[in-house]
Amino acid sequence: MNINDKTIQSLAAAIKFREMRHELITSNLANVETPDYKAKVLDFEQALSNAIDADNRNTMNGSNESHFAVGGGGFSMLAPQIYDDPNGDPGLDGNTVDAEKEIVKMNDNEVMYEAAVQLLNKKIALQKYILGSEK
């Protein structure tokens, strides 16, 4: 049984990136009155999706142990993209932060963070149960 399976890796990565998104949203809110500040967006969902599927899509089967491992990358190369929000509407001072939208994003992110933590806890509890029953 693989203790550190793809589900645990996915949930751990999602939790880490949700924390990063929270910090970015907080930074956007802190700069709501800074002239010419551009709201930032952190996008990790596509990178996470690619990492989850990397083992199935980007790897080659080697028929000999001397073959090189090619492709993959998966979770070891997972990185979010941070960029200026292309949907931001600049105000008179050039600032693109919409405080109401940022608060909604923060609330959504918090719900998803809590869900990922609960799922990770359940997965770990299930593995502990399985390991205990194998004795």
C-alpha positions, -999 to +999 in steps of 0.1 A: +000+000+000+014+034-010+010+058+019+018+088-002-006+082-031-018+106-057-048+116-037-028+127-007-003+145-029-032+163-047-049+174-015-017+186+001-008+206-031-044+221-032-041+231+005-007+247-001-019+266-031-052+277-014-030+292+013-010+310-013-042+323-030-054+335+004-022+355+009-025+370-027-061+380-021-052+396+012-024+415-006-049+427-032-072+439-005-043+457+013-036+475-019-072+485-027-063+522-025-028+520-040-027+540-073-019+519-104-019+486-085-030+457-106-050+430-088-032+396-090-046+362-097-031+328-087-041+300-110-031+265-099-061+243-109-048+236-144-013+228-131-028+205-104-049+188-130-019+182-152+001+169-123-026+144-114-028+131-149+010+133-156+016+097-148-010+085-173-004+110-201+032+120-202+052+089-193+065+061-214+066+025-204+101+011-203+106-026-210+141-026-195+154-013-162+182+005-180+157+027-199+156+064-189+125+077-172+109+102-197+081+127-192+060+129-161+071+155-137+038+153-118+039+169-084+076+175-082+073+202-109+040+217-098+039+255-097+010+280-098+009+309-122+005+344-108-005+372-131-024+404-133-061+399-133-072+404-170-108+411-158-098+440-136-115+473-144-091+502-137-105+530-116-096+567-120-063+560-101-055+530-123-061+505-095-079+473-106-088+458-072-125+454-066-128+448-028-162+431-031-150+406-057-119+399-037-139+392-005-161+368-025-130+351-039-116+348-003-148+332+009-149+307-019-112+299-014-118+294+023-146+269+016-124+250-008-095+250+017-117+236+044-130+209+021-095+199+011-084+197+047-114+175+056-108+152+027-071+149+036-080+140+072-105+114+060-080+099+036-053+097+064-079+082+088-088+056+063-052+046+058-046+044+095-076+021+098-064-001+069-029-003+084-043-011+118-065-039+104-035-055+085-018-065+118 
